[in-house]
Amino acid sequence: MWFPAFIAFFFVSCSSLFFPVQKKPAAPQNVSLVKRTTTTLTYVWPISANANRSKVEVRDLNESAVKQDSPKVDCESDNEKQHICNITSLTPGCHYEVSLQNCAEYCGVKRVLHDHTQVSAPSAVRNFKPSIANFVNATFYWAKPEFPNGPIDGYLIEIYNKDTKRTQSCLAGGPAVSHTVDLKEEFTYFSGKIRAYNLNLVEHRTLLGPETTINFESLGEARDLAPRNVFVLTKTDICLHSLGIDPANVKANVFWKAPRIVESPIVAYAIHVITETGYDITIRVDSTITEYPVDIFQCWEVYMVRVEAVFESGESAVSAATVVHVTDEITVSTTLGKREFYSLAPADTTFLYDNLSSNATTSFGVSARTILDVGPTAHSHVNFTFPPAYVTWSRENKGESSVYEESHCQNLHS
């Protein structure tokens, strides 16, 4: 049996099939940062007509910072007119990369912003303590604040000398946990304080945290029983040649502080004024005073002054030596006995002398003079002259100078 065959042909035109192409929403426009705090960034931008949803991503750019919680994002719309996205739980003083997108069925092109949170003052520094080496070298150690509230840009350290009533300030960098200070004074009581700070770069302010304070003292070598901080101050420019005064004796005041340790009552103090020839002039004064006027100094002479504490037990302890030089700024003397005195302006660093003698050796001495403030007393502003440097000239040395400079250390407390 035969059956007829049928062949069917179907033609489909590709052009008749339509697949719609989804166009990504444009990136957010007119984005504004409306709020910045230590832990919050808030952005607003207009809602797109065809993309009324939003997406926010946050990336922390401060990997080394101490983190708080992970950032949280809360976005809402304001009467269908603008997106309001609030990013919270951020770390103070940190930088972030924020990506904003308009979204419909798909999210669109990203708007990438870089911003930072605000800082606030750190909390108190912890475990602040000193370590004393070589009697006066203090190394301070501390632990960072529990709540840094920012990157910790640095530390302000202030050391107050309770004897001289002066404050020494220094800065340590943010990463530091120690700092060394030269206290300068042996056997002296100090108080110290430290504060961490952050820099508000937006408002250009330094935000200091609360103080952490300590009390401590410097050490010394075997002078606990001896008077301390001995210094000598003249009351006037009594040797200044321009005044036309050349007295036999110059009046000066000798100051000192009582010993740190007193194992037996002090019955008296003895002031020792030692001349260049080694002669010791001793003045005994009452145990209740720590300042005494002495009128045995002479112009253009050098002395060594010590103060001795005399105890009821019969023992005594002598202070370190203080060198005193009573002179004008420049003295010119010759082997023929001629002596001249000159004063220069503070800024002068040269001196011309045109009266050299060809028959004698001429010696020049140059000293610096300063005015010191020793406190609210009748003689609170006094003059002090430092030891001189010397240079000599003669025909025999053919103009070649030989220089001698005194190396005495001055025990000044102003």
Buried (B, 14 or more C-beta within 10 A) or exposed (E): EEEEEEEEEEEEEEEEEEEEEEEBBBBBEEBEEEEBEBBBBBBBBBBBEEBBBBBBEBEBEBEEBEEBEEBEBEBEEEEEEBBBBBBBBBBBBBBBEBBBBBBBEEBBEBBEBEBBBBBBBBBBBEEBEBEBEEBBBBEBEBEBBEBBBBBBBBBBBBBBBEBBEEEBEEEBEBEBEEBEBEBEBBBBBBBBBBBBBBBBEEEEEEBBBBBBEEEBBBBBEEBBBBBBBBBBBBBBBBBBBEEEEEEEEBBBBBBBBBBBEBEEEBBBBBBBBBBEEEEEBEBEBEBEEBEBEBEBBBBBBBBBBBBBBBBEEEEBBBBBBBBBBBBBBBBBBBEEEEEBBBEEEEEEEEEEEEEEBEEBBBBBBBBEBEEBEBEEEEBEEBBBBBBBBBBBBBEEEEEEEEEEEBEBEEBBBB
